[in-house]
């Protein structure tokens, strides 16, 4: 094994983290968005490749039941760094965002102001193929609007792993690290048909009575993955540690683990695994790769396209299973697995699976959608 380069997980660090479980986080880095403005909503939607006019076009949205644009469900990632993967403890130890379990209670309307309450919920040890011993660090966040109404709540988790261990001993990506597999023009043309055919249900209601268990959702494509696409997401989402000049310096002074030396010996953010191929390979990833919250947002995009303007996404759970490096193509499929009525709400559960063009499991999860009823 090569000489150690990065900080390691220690028992002392774990003990300090466990003391924080259940304790409200009083001070945290400010969110990317405090308010759900027209531009903030649109920038996030475009960052995941979603041009649904319910989020993006006020002229269209004024003719819906909301009278104006609303925020897409996954916009909430921009209102809390904690839900997006900003985690405390174990300074300098790699953190990989790996999933979220969301509940939405009310729509977030244009110009709503969001406040959050967060705490560390649990710390769970795992043995992983990627990096051996790892710790799942789970946070809970509640989201309130300016009226004090709970609009959403969620658990999200990161896996803390030893970077050196992942690079030297991890076996999950041994065969594909840094590998370039060019596509043919024929492949790209065939896959692009999914973009041409992508349907946004929009103003046509999807009634609960017309949905049957076993009914498939339209297949959705994301990709081919490019570093440009990863940066587009960061523009809408804000990132965790992306700062410039003096603000980058001040963050690194306050949190030394966020400044990892680059090839010029200059401290730079750990988030550059998403655009810096060499650094991504150093931490054991297959190459520069997509963001975890981005992939969770693709699953919710898949559901909102299907449900239409009159549907409401009540719940979504997403579990990340692998990195999607530059060059991957992702296909998302879904199937209605259950329908029922509860407290007057007409609900449908959808199982969702995202796989690469090599048929590797990228993410999995489910959504629960409230649909309008003919009754």
N, C-alpha and C positions, 0 to 999 in steps of 0.2 A: 504494500500500500504506500502511496506517495506521502510526502511530508504534509502534516496537517496545515490547512490554510484558513479554515473558518472556525468560529466558536462552536463548542459542542453542547449538547444537552447534558445538564448536570443535575444531580439530586438536590443540590442547594437551590438551583433555579426552579425546579419542579415544586419544591416545598414552598417557595415564595409565591408561585402561581396559585397553589392550592389555598393559600390564605385569602386570596381574592375572590374565591367562589361565593356568589350570592351578594357581593358588596356592590352597591350602586357606583357606577363610574362617574365621578363628579367632574373631572376635567378630561377632555379629549380634543383631538385636533378638529378644527371646524369642518363642516361638511362642504362638499362641492356646491350644493344648492340648499339654501334656506327656504326658497320660495319656488313654487311650481309655475314659473312664468311661461309665456308662450314660447320664447326662444329656448329656455332650459328644457322644456318637454320635447320640443322638436329636435334639438341637438341630441338628446338621448335616444329618441326613436330612430333617428337616422344613423346613430352609432351602432345599432343592431340590425340595420337594413330594413326598418319598418316605416313605411310611408302611409299608414292608416290615417285617413283624413280626420277621424275622430280625435286624434292627438295633434294633427299637423295643420289642419285647415279650418280656421274659425268660421269662414263662410259656410262650409259644409256643416260644421258642428252646431251652428245656431239653429239648424232645422231638426236636431235630435232632441231627445227628452232632457238632455243636459243643458241646452241653450247655448253652449260654448264648448270649446275643447276641454277635455279632461286629461289627466296624466295617465299614460299607460301604466299597468301595474308595476312593472319592474323599474319604473322611474325612481321608486323609493330607495334603490341602491345609491342614488346620488345624494340622498339626504342624511346618510350616516356612514362614516368611515368604518365604524365597528361592524356593521352588517356586511360591509364589503371586504373585510379581511384585515383591517388594522387591528393588531393584537398586541397585548402587553406581555412583559416577561421574556425570559430566554433571549437576551439581547444578542443579535447577530446570527441566531439560528433561523434557518429557512422556514418560511410559512407558505403553504400552498392552500389557497381557498378551495374547498372541496364539496360544498353543498349548502342548501338552505331549505327551510321548511316555513313557507309563508302562509299567513291568513290575512285577507283583506275584508274590512268591515264596511267601509264607505268609500265612494269615489273621491279622489283628490281633484279638486276643481282648479281651474286656472287662477293663479295668484294666491292659492292657499299657502300659508306658512306652516312649516313642519318642525315640530320639536320632538326630541327623542329621549327615552330613558333606557339605559343599557346596563347589563351586568354580565360577568363571567358565570356561565351556568354549570359547566362541568369540564373535567380534564380526564380523558380516557386513553389508556395505553393500548397500542396495537402493534402487531408484527406485520410489516409490509414487504411486498416484493420490491418496491421501489428503493427503500432505504433502510430496511431492517426495522429496528425499534423506532416507533414514531408515536406522537401524542396528538390526539384529536382535542382541540381547544374550542369549546362550544360557547357561543355568546347568545344572549337573548336581547332583543331590542323591541320596544314599543314606540309607535309613531302616532303623534297627536297633531291635529290641526289647530288653527288659531282660536277655535271655539272650545278647545279642550276635548274634542271628540277623538276617541281611538279610531284611527282610520286603517291601521294595519299593525300586525305584530309578527315577529319571525325569530326563529333560531337560525344561526349560520355557524359554520365551523371551518377551521383551518387545520391542516396537519403540519405539525412542527417536526422537521427532519434534519438530520446532520448532513450538510452539503457534501462533505468529503466522503461520507459513507455512501450516499446516493451515487456519487460519481464513480467511486472505485468498486463498490460491491453490488450496487443495484443491477438487477438483471432484466428489468421490465423493458428497457429500451435499447439493449445491447446491439440488436441487429439494425436499428433504424436511426441511431444517433448521427445527425448531420447528413443523412442520406438524401440525395436529390433524385426524384423520379419524375421526369418531365411527362406531361400529359400530351396526348395527340390532339390535333384540332378536332378530330371526330369525337373524341371523348368529351371535350369541352362543349361542342355543339349539342351533343345529346343531353348532357347535364343541364345546359342552359334552358332547355325546354321547360324545366321545373320553374325557373324564374318567369318565363313567358306565361305559364299557366297558373301562377300563384293567385289564389282567390282571396280577397278580403270580403267577408260576408256583408259587412256594412249595414245598410238600411233595411235589407231584407231580413225579417225576423227568422230565427231558427227556433221553432216552437218545440217545447219539451215533448209534446205528444208525437211529434214526427221523428224523434230520435229513438233508435233501437239499440239494445245491447249487441255488441259485435260489430257495430257500424264503424268503418275506418274513417280516419281523418285524411285529408289530402296530404301527400308527402311534401315536406318542405326541405329545401336545400340551403345550406350556409357554406359559403366558400366559392372557389378554392381559397384556403387560408393564405393571407399575405400579411406581411408586417404593416403594410398600409392599412389593412382592415383592423389590425389590433390597435393602431394609433387612432383610427376613427372612433373606436369604442372609448378609448381613453379621453378623447375630446369631449364626448358626451357625458361620461361617467366621472371624470376628474382624477381618477387614479388615487393611489394611497400616499405615495411618497414623491410624486413628481413636483419638483420645485426648481426655481431658477435663481442663480446668483446668490444674493444675500439671504433670501428665504431658504434656499437649500442649505447654506452654511448654518443658519440658525437652527434648522431642524436637526442637522447632524451634530451640532453642539449639545442639543437637548437630548437626542437619542443617537448615541454613537453607532449603534448597530445598523442605522439606516445609511451609513456612508461606507461603501465597500470600494476599495481602490480599483480604478480602471487601469488600462495599459499606460496611461500617463502618470500613474501614481496619484491620481486625483480621486477623492471620495465621490462616489456616484451612487444612485439609489438602487436597492435590490430589485426594484420593479423592472429594471432594464432587461431581465430575462425575457421580456415580451418583445424586445426588438434587437437585442444584442445576442447574436447566435453563439459567439464564443463564450460569453458569460453563462448562457443557458446550458451549454454543454458542461461547463465547470460544475454546475450544481446537479448534474445527472439527468437533465431533461433531454429530449431528443433533438431540440433546436428551439429557436424563438417560438413561443406558443401563445395561444389565446388566453384571455382572462376567464377565470371561473364564473364570476357574476355575469359575464357576457353570455356564457353558455346557458346558464339558468334563464336568462332573459330570452334566449332563442326558444326555449320550451314554452314560456308564457306567450311569446309572439305566435307560436304555432296554435295555441289555444284561443287567443283573442281573434285571430283571423277567422277561425271556425265559428265562434259563438255569435258574432255580429254585434251591432251597436246596443241592442236591447239585452244582451247577456251581461253577466257580471262574474268575473273570476273571483271565486271565494277562497280557493286554496291552491297552492302549488308546492310540490316537493321535488327537488332536483338533487341527485347524487352524481358527482363527477367521478369518472372511472379512469381517465387517462388524460395526458396532455394532447392537444390538437396543434401540432407544429405547423409552421409555414409549409404549405404544399398539400395539406390534408383537405379533403372535401367531407362535409358532414351532411347526412340525410336523417331527417327527423320524421318518425312515423308514430301514429297514435290510433287507439281503438277505444270505443266506448265500452266500459266494463260493467257499469252499473247505473241505474236511474232510480230515483226515489223522491218522495215528498217528505219534508221535515219542517215543522213550524211554519207551514204555508209556503215554503220555498221549494221550487221544482228544480231538483239537482241532478247533475250528470257527472259521473267520474270517468276520466280519460287516462288510460295508461299510455305513457310516452317513452320512446326509445330513440336515442341518437347514436348512429354508427358511422364509422368512416367509410371511405370508398374501398377500403380493404376489409370491410365487414367487422371491424374491431369496435367493441362497445366503448363509446365515448362518454355517454351520460344516460341516466334513466330517471324516471320519476312519474308523477301523476298530477293531474289537475282536477279540481272540482269546480264546475261551472253552474251558476244559477241561470236558467233559461226562462223566457216568458212562456206563459201557458195560454192556450186558447180559451181556457175556462175563465 
